[in-house]
Every structure is written in C-alpha cells, then in structure tokens.
Amino acid sequence: ACMGARAEYLEEYYKKNEIEDDMKFNLTHGEVKIGESVVVNLECKNSSDEVRSVKVVMTGTSITYMGKPLGLVKRMEHTLFTPEKQTSRCALYVSPEDYIGRIPPDGALKVAVRAEVQGTEQIYTVSEQFDFNKPKIVLTPNKSTIRKGQAIKLKIQLENPLKLPLKNARIRLEAARNLRPVNINCGQVKPRHKISATVSVPTRKVGKRRFVASFDSEELKDIQGECVVTIID
C-alpha cells in the first residue's frame, strides 16, 4: 500500500513540476558531393519568454557501407544563447581534407547531434547518415543506330572530383551478349583532371544493346555510366 501511494505521489509531483519543452530543433543540410565540404546546420527556435542557453555537440564519424563505425572525422562543441522568441544557428563543417583518407571509398559520414537546454534539461538527439554523391561517367556513342558487323566508337569521359590524385585507376567497359569486357588502365589520375578515352567495339547481334562503363581507383570507386545503341541488319 505504501509503495502504491509513493508511486502516485511521485507521478503527481512530476506532473506539477513538468516544464514544457519550449525549444524546437531542426537539422538541415545541402547536397553532399564527394570532393566538396559537408555543412550540417542546426536551427534552435526559442518559443519561451526567456533567454535559453543550449549546449550543442555535433560529431562526424566515418562508417563502412554496412554502418560499422571506423573513427572520428570532425567534432564541434558550442554553446548557443537564444533570445526569447528568436532562432539561433550553428553548423558542423566537414572539409574534404577532414574526410578524404578517413572515409573509405564505399563508406559514408554519420553525423550525431546532441543539444541540451540549460535550466530546463530538455535534450534533443538525432543522427543522420550522409552518402556522398559521386560523378557519373559520360559514355557517348558516335552513332545511336548502327548496322550489325560495323564497329561503334564509344567515348568515355570522367573528371576526378578530388583535390588529390587517384591511384591505380581503371575503367571497365561491358555489354551483355555483345562484348567481352574491355579493361583500360588509367594509372594515376591527377587532381581535378579529366579522363577521356575512345573504344572501338564490334557489333555482333541485332537489337538494343546497353553498354556500361565503370571506374575504380584506390580513392574513388563504384562510378558508372551507360548508353544504349540499336543494332540493325
């Protein structure tokens, strides 16, 4: 009986002393491109009639494509003073120099945010995974329609988006039922350098054929581009 009465007392106590959350939080970001800075913004809106102090910690972590954490990339700690009925902002800036070499080519950046409002003890936590948008290979045929037996020329173009060289770069060109894989060794690609190669491909079977080019290197992987060519008799 005593335990039940105490539980009811505590419940009533917390109801009377409960402070409504008066800070609203919003996490925003722009497009995340490989080779460019990642900017994650936290917006803190104060709906109360008092100044609010908010302690913010934003942490960027390298993870594998399976989500396994690998290590810290960038950490930011800041205290925001938000006047009554106003909004304050802070941001985590992750430059290419911060994440290149720390995030694997097929990995991602995970950002965790924790904001604690001083005085009310309101706590906001959120995490988000950022997969980098990578460039695409531009694969251009010299003709969209060609007769069987004639060779078609495919132009392969790609720009290195990073400010560092790509080592052991290679391109692979494939087409189901029409082409044995063609491998092109590009060696080392200079920073911001454009790769361009033209491959002459025989045509053996009639119909629409999809050609796919893929690019891999130690620093940048899983880049693709495709085109469709119609082969006629």
C-alpha positions, 0 to 999 in steps of 0.5 A: 500500500505504501509503495502504491501511494509513493508511486502516485505521489511521485507521478503527481509531483512530476506532473506539477513540476513538468516544464514544457519543452519550449525549444524546437530543433531542426537539422538541415543540410545541402547536397553532399558531393564527394570532393566538396565540404559537408555543412550540417546546420542546426536551427534552435527556435526559442518559443519561451519568454526567456533567454535559453542557453543550449549546449550543442555537440555535433560529431562526424564519424566515418562508417563502412557501407554496412554502418560499422563505425571506423573513427572520428572525422570532425567534432564541434562543441558550442554553446548557443544563447537564444533570445526569447522568441528568436532562432539561433544557428550553428553548423558542423563543417566537414572539409574534404581534407577532414574526410578524404583518407578517413572515409573509405571509398564505399563508406559514408559520414554519420553525423550525431547531434546532441543539444541540451537546454540549460535550466530546463534539461530538455535534450534533443538527439538525432543522427543522420547518415550522409552518402556522398554523391559521386560523378557519373561517367559520360559514355557517348556513342558516335552513332545511336543506330548502327548496322550489325558487323560495323564497329561503334566508337564509344567515348568515355569521359570522367573528371576526378572530383578530388583535390588529390590524385587517384591511384591505380585507376581503371575503367571497365567497359561491358555489354551483355551478349555483345562484348567481352569486357574491355579493361583500360588502365588509367594509372594515376589520375591527377587532381581535378583532371579529366579522363577521356578515352575512345573504344572501338567495339564490334557489333555482333547481334541485332537489337538494343544493346546497353553498354556500361562503363565503370571506374575504380581507383584506390580513392574513388570507386563504384562510378558508372555510366551507360548508353544504349545503341540499336543494332540493325541488319 
